[in-house]
Amino acid sequence: MQNKLQLQSLLSDYLVSYPDQVQRASALLEFVNTFDGDDLYLRTNFTGHITASAYILNSSRTAMLLLKHKFLDRWLQPGGHVELSDESILAGAQREASEETGIPGTELMLESENIFDIDSHPIPENKKKGEPAHIHHDIAFLYTYRGPAAVNIDIEESTAAKWISLPDLEIDPMFGKVARKIKSMG
């Protein structure tokens, strides 16, 4: 698993690729500068913790897969908590994507080992799990899936799945920036 210095390097590379994201990255950078080791990833760190996700494009790169998150009741990309047994954040993103979509990791083609997107966002209190409100510092990677459109979602995590066209995502307040990044890649 990446330590503080490795994360700082990954984030530095991200900001070289996306210099307009400095302000957006500030919460994650502050978090990484404050914590190290397991405290970066432990879901019991209620200051926040790093999560990993996967933006998954269809084979023609015209649509992206979103899942309806059961607890948050929002459409999101597959992803979740990084486990200390994951070799890296990237490995955590791929594991989470496979678990939540049923897509074998071998069918997810990684576009780049570099971070594709970051997002720090509040998670509301979950009384069922005894978790107070906290922050998820999400690190996302971009994949292409060359298999069939149907996926087998994990019903413990999600209630539905759908492929959304990139033009429709471009006008979405949450995913517009991601769709524009994909479009700029050509």
C-alpha positions as CSV (number, residue, x, y, z in Angstrom):
1,M,0.0,0.0,0.0
2,Q,1.2,3.5,-0.8
3,N,2.7,5.5,2.1
4,K,2.6,9.3,2.5
5,L,5.6,9.9,0.3
6,Q,4.3,7.6,-2.5
7,L,0.9,9.3,-2.3
8,Q,2.5,12.7,-2.5
9,S,4.3,11.7,-5.6
10,L,1.2,10.2,-7.2
11,L,-0.7,13.4,-6.4
12,S,2.1,15.6,-7.7
13,D,2.0,13.6,-11.0
14,Y,-1.8,14.1,-11.1
15,L,-1.5,17.9,-10.7
16,V,1.1,18.0,-13.5
17,S,-1.5,16.3,-15.8
18,Y,-4.4,18.4,-14.4
19,P,-3.0,21.7,-13.1
20,D,-6.5,23.2,-13.0
21,Q,-7.3,20.7,-10.1
22,V,-5.0,22.3,-7.5
23,Q,-7.9,23.8,-5.5
24,R,-10.0,20.6,-5.8
25,A,-7.0,18.5,-4.6
26,S,-6.3,20.7,-1.5
27,A,-8.4,18.6,0.9
28,L,-6.8,15.4,-0.2
29,L,-3.3,16.9,-0.1
30,E,-3.9,18.3,3.4
31,F,-5.1,14.8,4.5
32,V,-2.1,13.1,3.1
33,N,0.2,15.6,4.7
34,T,-1.4,15.0,8.1
35,F,-1.6,11.2,8.2
36,D,0.6,8.3,7.2
37,G,0.6,4.5,7.0
38,D,-2.6,2.6,7.8
39,D,-4.2,5.8,9.1
40,L,-4.6,6.9,5.5
41,Y,-6.9,4.0,4.7
42,L,-8.5,2.8,7.9
43,R,-12.3,3.2,7.7
44,T,-12.1,3.8,11.5
45,N,-10.2,7.1,10.8
46,F,-13.3,9.3,11.0
47,T,-11.3,12.4,10.1
48,G,-11.4,10.7,6.8
49,H,-9.8,8.0,4.7
50,I,-8.7,7.3,1.2
51,T,-11.1,5.3,-1.0
52,A,-10.6,4.0,-4.6
53,S,-12.9,3.9,-7.5
54,A,-13.1,3.1,-11.2
55,Y,-14.6,5.0,-14.1
56,I,-15.5,2.3,-16.5
57,L,-16.1,3.1,-20.2
58,N,-17.8,0.7,-22.6
59,S,-15.8,-0.8,-25.5
60,S,-16.6,2.0,-27.9
61,R,-15.8,4.6,-25.2
62,T,-19.2,6.3,-25.7
63,A,-20.7,5.5,-22.3
64,M,-19.7,5.1,-18.6
65,L,-21.1,2.7,-16.1
66,L,-22.8,4.1,-13.0
67,L,-24.3,2.2,-10.0
68,K,-27.1,3.4,-7.8
69,H,-25.5,3.3,-4.3
70,K,-27.8,1.6,-1.8
71,F,-26.9,3.8,1.3
72,L,-26.3,7.1,-0.4
73,D,-29.1,6.7,-2.9
74,R,-27.0,8.3,-5.6
75,W,-25.6,7.3,-9.0
76,L,-21.9,6.8,-8.6
77,Q,-18.9,5.0,-10.2
78,P,-18.0,1.7,-8.7
79,G,-15.6,2.0,-5.8
80,G,-15.2,1.8,-2.1
81,H,-12.8,1.3,0.8
82,V,-9.2,0.4,0.2
83,E,-8.3,-2.7,2.2
84,L,-4.9,-2.9,3.9
85,S,-4.4,-6.2,2.0
86,D,-4.7,-4.4,-1.3
87,E,-1.2,-4.0,-3.0
88,S,-2.0,-0.4,-4.0
89,I,-4.8,2.0,-4.4
90,L,-5.0,1.0,-8.0
91,A,-5.5,-2.7,-6.9
92,G,-8.2,-1.5,-4.5
93,A,-10.0,0.3,-7.3
94,Q,-9.9,-2.8,-9.5
95,R,-11.0,-5.1,-6.7
96,E,-13.9,-2.8,-5.8
97,A,-15.0,-2.5,-9.4
98,S,-15.0,-6.2,-9.9
99,E,-16.9,-6.9,-6.6
100,E,-19.5,-4.3,-7.3
101,T,-20.1,-5.0,-11.0
102,G,-19.3,-8.7,-11.4
103,I,-16.8,-7.8,-14.1
104,P,-13.7,-9.9,-13.8
105,G,-10.6,-7.8,-13.3
106,T,-9.1,-9.4,-16.4
107,E,-11.8,-7.8,-18.5
108,L,-11.1,-4.3,-17.2
109,M,-8.5,-2.6,-19.4
110,L,-6.6,0.1,-17.4
111,E,-6.2,3.2,-19.4
112,S,-3.2,4.5,-17.3
113,E,-1.6,3.7,-14.0
114,N,-1.8,7.5,-13.2
115,I,-4.6,8.8,-11.2
116,F,-7.5,9.9,-13.4
117,D,-9.6,11.9,-10.9
118,I,-9.8,12.8,-7.3
119,D,-12.7,13.9,-5.1
120,S,-13.0,14.6,-1.4
121,H,-16.6,14.4,-0.3
122,P,-18.6,14.1,2.9
123,I,-20.2,10.8,3.9
124,P,-23.2,11.1,6.2
125,E,-23.5,9.3,9.5
126,N,-24.4,5.7,9.2
127,K,-26.2,4.7,12.4
128,K,-26.5,1.0,11.3
129,K,-22.7,0.7,11.1
130,G,-22.1,3.1,14.1
131,E,-20.1,5.4,11.8
132,P,-20.1,9.2,12.3
133,A,-20.1,11.6,9.4
134,H,-16.6,11.7,7.8
135,I,-14.8,12.4,4.6
136,H,-13.9,10.1,1.7
137,H,-10.9,11.1,-0.2
138,D,-11.5,9.2,-3.4
139,I,-8.8,8.4,-5.9
140,A,-10.1,7.1,-9.3
141,F,-8.7,5.3,-12.2
142,L,-10.0,5.0,-15.8
143,Y,-10.8,1.6,-17.4
144,T,-12.4,0.3,-20.5
145,Y,-14.6,-2.8,-20.4
146,R,-14.7,-4.8,-23.6
147,G,-17.4,-7.3,-22.5
148,P,-21.2,-7.3,-22.8
149,A,-23.2,-4.3,-21.5
150,A,-24.9,-6.4,-18.8
151,V,-23.3,-6.4,-15.4
152,N,-24.0,-8.4,-12.2
153,I,-24.2,-5.8,-9.4
154,D,-23.6,-6.6,-5.7
155,I,-27.1,-6.1,-4.3
156,E,-25.5,-5.4,-0.9
157,E,-23.9,-2.2,-2.3
158,S,-26.1,-1.1,-5.2
159,T,-29.7,-1.2,-6.4
160,A,-29.2,-0.7,-10.1
161,A,-26.6,-0.2,-12.9
162,K,-26.8,1.8,-16.1
163,W,-24.5,3.0,-18.9
164,I,-24.8,6.7,-19.4
165,S,-23.6,8.3,-22.7
166,L,-20.7,10.7,-22.4
167,P,-22.7,13.6,-23.9
168,D,-25.4,13.1,-21.2
169,L,-22.6,13.0,-18.6
170,E,-21.1,16.2,-19.9
171,I,-24.1,18.1,-18.7
172,D,-24.4,16.3,-15.4
173,P,-23.2,18.6,-12.5
174,M,-21.4,15.7,-10.8
175,F,-19.9,13.9,-13.8
176,G,-19.4,16.7,-16.3
177,K,-15.8,17.2,-15.4
178,V,-15.1,13.5,-15.8
179,A,-16.8,13.3,-19.2
180,R,-14.8,16.4,-20.4
181,K,-11.6,14.8,-19.2
182,I,-12.4,11.6,-21.2
183,K,-13.4,13.6,-24.3
184,S,-10.1,15.6,-24.1
185,M,-8.2,12.3,-24.2
186,G,-9.5,11.7,-27.8
